[in-house]
Amino acid sequence: MLDLFGIASIGKFFTYLTAFFGAFLAALWLSLIFWTLRDIRSRSHDKLVHILTAILVAVLNLPGLIIYLFLRPPLTLTEEYQLTLEEEALLSQVEERLLCPGCGSHTESNWQVCAHCHTRLRKECRQCGHLLQLPWQICPHCTTPVPGTPPEAQTADMPPITG
């Protein structure tokens, strides 16, 4: 009599439906664990953190995933590396700019004086004509001593006089 109304087949249908739903939940649970593990590996080198986040999601499932999403590092290791490279590039550009010691305005490497305040920036070698920094006592291009330097600095390769 129960078979006439299809109750036996409905019971079988619910059994299959329950098995399918259980398999879906198990697959979802495993995929959440693997996704979390892949995500934390891209954000941290610490093996203990990798293990703890996988256990957190394995034990707590969706609430564990939500907790992980709140606590995870905001940037991946690749993003942090790219950000560091950008910062270093910006700092090197700032450091490469030459500034006038008198007024702080930007100068060029081939200027002898500042165009704004007329502060002397470099001097010219009398022998070869290359520009020299003010504290230099010898031209690095032609090894000519710069006039006006102390005699000790000009004869640096000579042995000291004892007497």
JOTA-V626356 format. One record per residue. N is the residue number from 0. RES is the residue in one small letter. PHI is phi in degrees with one decimal (NA if undefined). BURIAL is 1 if it has 24 or more other ideal C-beta (glycine too) atoms within 12 Angstrom, else 0. Layout:
# JOTA-V626356
n:res:phi:burial
N:RES:PHI:BURIAL
N:RES:PHI:BURIAL
This chain:
# JOTA-V626356
n:res:phi:burial
0:m:NA:0
1:l:-66.4:0
2:d:-72.5:0
3:l:-65.2:0
4:f:-87.7:0
5:g:78.2:0
6:i:-67.9:0
7:a:-65.0:0
8:s:-73.3:0
9:i:-67.2:0
10:g:-61.8:0
11:k:-64.9:0
12:f:-60.8:0
13:f:-66.4:0
14:t:-64.3:0
15:y:-64.6:0
16:l:-62.7:0
17:t:-64.5:0
18:a:-63.4:0
19:f:-63.6:0
20:f:-63.8:0
21:g:-63.8:0
22:a:-65.2:0
23:f:-63.4:0
24:l:-64.1:0
25:a:-64.7:0
26:a:-65.6:0
27:l:-63.0:0
28:w:-60.9:0
29:l:-65.9:0
30:s:-66.5:0
31:l:-64.8:1
32:i:-64.0:1
33:f:-67.5:0
34:w:-63.4:0
35:t:-62.1:1
36:l:-64.0:1
37:r:-65.3:0
38:d:-67.3:1
39:i:-70.7:1
40:r:-66.6:0
41:s:-81.7:0
42:r:-114.6:1
43:s:-152.2:1
44:h:-96.2:0
45:d:-75.1:0
46:k:-66.5:0
47:l:-63.4:0
48:v:-64.7:0
49:h:-58.5:1
50:i:-66.2:0
51:l:-64.9:0
52:t:-69.5:1
53:a:-64.8:1
54:i:-66.3:0
55:l:-57.6:1
56:v:-73.7:1
57:a:-67.2:1
58:v:-81.9:0
59:l:-98.1:0
60:n:59.8:0
61:l:-61.6:0
62:p:-60.8:0
63:g:-65.2:1
64:l:-64.8:1
65:i:-64.3:0
66:i:-60.9:0
67:y:-60.8:1
68:l:-64.0:0
69:f:-76.4:0
70:l:-96.4:0
71:r:-68.0:1
72:p:-62.3:0
73:p:-69.4:0
74:l:-117.7:0
75:t:-77.0:0
76:l:-62.6:0
77:t:-65.9:0
78:e:-64.5:0
79:e:-63.1:0
80:y:-63.6:0
81:q:-63.0:0
82:l:-64.4:0
83:t:-63.8:0
84:l:-62.5:0
85:e:-62.9:0
86:e:-64.5:0
87:e:-64.5:0
88:a:-64.5:0
89:l:-64.7:0
90:l:-65.4:0
91:s:-67.8:0
92:q:-66.2:0
93:v:-69.2:0
94:e:-71.0:0
95:e:-73.8:0
96:r:-69.8:0
97:l:-91.0:0
98:l:-118.9:0
99:c:-72.2:0
100:p:-70.3:0
101:g:-82.6:0
102:c:-116.2:0
103:g:82.3:0
104:s:-79.9:0
105:h:-72.9:0
106:t:-125.0:1
107:e:-106.5:0
108:s:-72.4:0
109:n:-102.2:0
110:w:-87.7:0
111:q:-90.0:0
112:v:-132.8:0
113:c:-74.2:0
114:a:-71.9:0
115:h:-93.7:0
116:c:-115.2:0
117:h:65.5:0
118:t:-73.0:0
119:r:-71.9:0
120:l:-103.5:1
121:r:-144.5:1
122:k:-123.6:0
123:e:-103.0:1
124:c:-72.0:1
125:r:-74.9:0
126:q:-83.9:0
127:c:-107.0:0
128:g:87.2:0
129:h:-70.9:0
130:l:-80.7:1
131:l:-121.1:1
132:q:-67.9:0
133:l:-60.5:0
134:p:-75.6:0
135:w:-66.8:0
136:q:-107.8:1
137:i:-147.4:1
138:c:-77.6:1
139:p:-74.4:0
140:h:-88.6:0
141:c:-122.8:0
142:t:59.7:0
143:t:-86.5:0
144:p:-64.5:1
145:v:-83.7:1
146:p:-63.0:0
147:g:92.9:0
148:t:-92.1:0
149:p:-61.1:0
150:p:-62.2:0
151:e:-64.0:0
152:a:-72.6:0
153:q:-72.6:0
154:t:-106.6:0
155:a:-70.8:0
156:d:-86.3:0
157:m:-88.4:0
158:p:-68.8:0
159:p:-65.9:0
160:i:-87.9:0
161:t:-111.2:0
162:g:-166.7:0
